[in-house]
C-alpha cells in the first residue's frame, strides 16, 4: 500500500487528461515531459 503516487508521462504530447484527473488530490503527483510550441496539439502544458 502506498500513500502517494508519482505518475511520469514521457510523450510528445502533454498528459493533460491524466493531469486533470488527479488535479484536486494530494495523493497523486503528475509530471509530463512533452513537446510544447505554437500550433502543436493539444496546445497545453505551458510552465506556470
Backbone as ProteinMPNN parsed JSONL, in Angstrom:
{"seq_chain_A": "XXXXXXXXXXXXXXXXXXXXXXXXXXXXXXXXXXXXXXXXXXXXXXXX", "coords_chain_A": {"N_chain_A": [[0.844, -1.19, 0.0], [0.587, 2.171, -0.883], [0.843, 5.517, 0.067], [1.154, 7.729, -1.546], [1.493, 8.549, -5.034], [3.639, 8.88, -7.821], [3.207, 9.926, -11.018], [4.654, 9.626, -14.053], [4.788, 10.972, -17.196], [6.068, 10.433, -20.234], [6.17, 11.619, -23.268], [5.397, 12.817, -26.575], [3.196, 14.434, -26.552], [1.373, 16.527, -24.296], [0.331, 15.302, -21.153], [-2.453, 15.964, -20.497], [-4.997, 14.956, -19.833], [-4.554, 13.058, -17.805], [-3.345, 14.719, -15.925], [-5.504, 16.446, -15.365], [-7.33, 14.615, -14.275], [-6.253, 13.989, -11.783], [-5.912, 16.393, -10.513], [-7.033, 17.611, -8.201], [-6.255, 16.112, -5.999], [-4.075, 15.225, -3.331], [-2.702, 12.932, -3.331], [-1.652, 11.98, -5.668], [0.932, 12.863, -7.818], [1.531, 14.395, -10.85], [3.767, 14.371, -13.589], [4.774, 15.69, -16.614], [6.656, 15.185, -19.439], [7.09, 16.699, -22.392], [6.622, 17.881, -25.79], [6.33, 21.32, -26.534], [4.8, 24.005, -28.145], [3.923, 26.581, -30.548], [0.974, 25.946, -32.365], [0.984, 23.193, -31.868], [-0.45, 20.157, -31.053], [-1.769, 19.18, -27.859], [-1.749, 21.881, -27.332], [-1.476, 22.571, -24.696], [0.122, 22.613, -21.444], [2.014, 24.49, -20.766], [4.626, 25.967, -18.836], [3.819, 27.117, -15.642]], "CA_chain_A": [[0.0, 0.0, 0.0], [1.353, 3.419, -0.979], [0.017, 6.69, 0.345], [1.282, 8.691, -2.643], [1.953, 8.006, -6.31], [4.199, 9.814, -8.795], [2.893, 9.481, -12.372], [5.549, 10.292, -15.0], [4.326, 10.803, -18.573], [7.096, 10.825, -21.2], [5.477, 11.502, -24.552], [5.492, 14.048, -27.344], [2.017, 15.238, -26.226], [1.119, 16.81, -22.882], [-0.617, 14.393, -20.497], [-3.444, 16.839, -19.883], [-6.106, 14.183, -19.264], [-4.093, 12.491, -16.528], [-3.178, 15.853, -15.019], [-6.834, 16.901, -14.947], [-7.973, 13.583, -13.458], [-5.696, 13.962, -10.43], [-5.571, 17.769, -10.149], [-7.519, 18.012, -6.881], [-5.857, 15.178, -4.95], [-2.675, 15.331, -2.906], [-2.166, 11.562, -3.304], [-1.008, 11.696, -6.951], [1.644, 13.963, -8.46], [1.771, 14.081, -12.252], [4.846, 15.091, -14.259], [4.692, 15.422, -18.044], [7.75, 15.634, -20.297], [6.447, 16.733, -23.694], [6.941, 18.994, -26.682], [5.391, 22.433, -26.429], [5.063, 25.061, -29.116], [2.766, 27.107, -31.279], [0.319, 25.043, -33.315], [1.271, 21.787, -31.586], [-1.554, 19.559, -30.292], [-3.059, 19.851, -27.721], [-1.587, 23.299, -27.016], [-1.466, 22.749, -23.245], [1.343, 22.163, -20.791], [2.966, 25.574, -20.569], [5.069, 26.148, -17.454], [3.106, 28.195, -14.933]], "C_chain_A": [[0.879, 1.238, 0.0], [0.416, 4.608, -0.774], [0.037, 7.702, -0.789], [1.848, 8.006, -3.874], [2.52, 9.147, -7.146], [3.951, 9.223, -10.174], [3.757, 10.288, -13.329], [5.096, 9.943, -16.412], [5.41, 11.338, -19.506], [6.521, 10.552, -22.584], [5.658, 12.82, -25.294], [4.315, 14.986, -27.044], [1.865, 15.387, -24.71], [0.071, 15.85, -22.326], [-1.706, 15.149, -19.776], [-4.618, 16.089, -19.267], [-5.757, 13.587, -17.92], [-3.93, 13.602, -15.506], [-4.529, 16.326, -14.493], [-7.512, 15.9, -14.013], [-7.508, 13.617, -12.005], [-5.398, 15.357, -9.876], [-5.944, 18.129, -8.711], [-7.203, 17.014, -5.777], [-4.396, 15.405, -4.592], [-2.02, 13.953, -2.849], [-1.443, 11.192, -4.596], [-0.356, 12.969, -7.463], [1.913, 13.545, -9.897], [2.881, 14.97, -12.796], [4.787, 14.699, -15.729], [5.9, 16.025, -18.747], [7.229, 15.554, -21.728], [6.947, 17.91, -24.516], [5.893, 20.081, -26.483], [5.766, 23.473, -27.466], [3.788, 25.516, -29.786], [2.267, 26.071, -32.274], [0.673, 23.579, -33.1], [0.2, 21.25, -30.654], [-1.06, 19.019, -28.954], [-2.945, 21.322, -27.344], [-1.616, 23.601, -25.531], [-0.112, 22.33, -22.699], [2.402, 23.224, -20.625], [3.371, 25.646, -19.1], [4.335, 27.322, -16.832], [3.7, 28.388, -13.571]], "O_chain_A": [[1.812, 1.341, 0.796], [-0.658, 4.685, -1.37], [-0.924, 8.446, -0.985], [2.579, 7.021, -3.778], [1.959, 10.242, -7.18], [4.433, 8.131, -10.471], [3.612, 11.508, -13.411], [5.026, 8.771, -16.781], [5.647, 12.544, -19.565], [6.403, 9.403, -23.01], [6.033, 13.827, -24.693], [4.419, 16.194, -27.255], [2.192, 14.476, -23.948], [-0.958, 15.614, -22.959], [-1.871, 14.994, -18.566], [-5.181, 16.546, -18.272], [-6.571, 13.607, -16.997], [-4.328, 13.451, -14.351], [-4.674, 16.578, -13.297], [-8.191, 16.296, -13.065], [-8.28, 13.309, -11.098], [-4.7, 15.483, -8.87], [-5.221, 18.89, -8.068], [-7.825, 17.062, -4.716], [-3.58, 15.737, -5.452], [-0.895, 13.825, -2.365], [-0.704, 10.208, -4.631], [-0.992, 14.02, -7.539], [2.459, 12.47, -10.142], [2.933, 16.165, -12.507], [4.754, 13.513, -16.058], [6.141, 17.229, -18.661], [6.954, 14.463, -22.226], [7.608, 18.813, -24.003], [4.713, 19.791, -26.288], [6.945, 23.782, -27.637], [2.722, 24.923, -29.617], [3.057, 25.403, -32.941], [0.664, 22.799, -34.052], [-0.037, 21.815, -29.586], [0.02, 18.428, -28.926], [-3.961, 21.956, -27.061], [-1.763, 24.758, -25.137], [0.704, 21.755, -23.419], [3.565, 22.908, -20.372], [2.546, 25.412, -18.216], [4.242, 28.394, -17.429], [3.244, 29.247, -12.815]]}, "name": "protein", "num_of_chains": 1, "seq": "XXXXXXXXXXXXXXXXXXXXXXXXXXXXXXXXXXXXXXXXXXXXXXXX"}
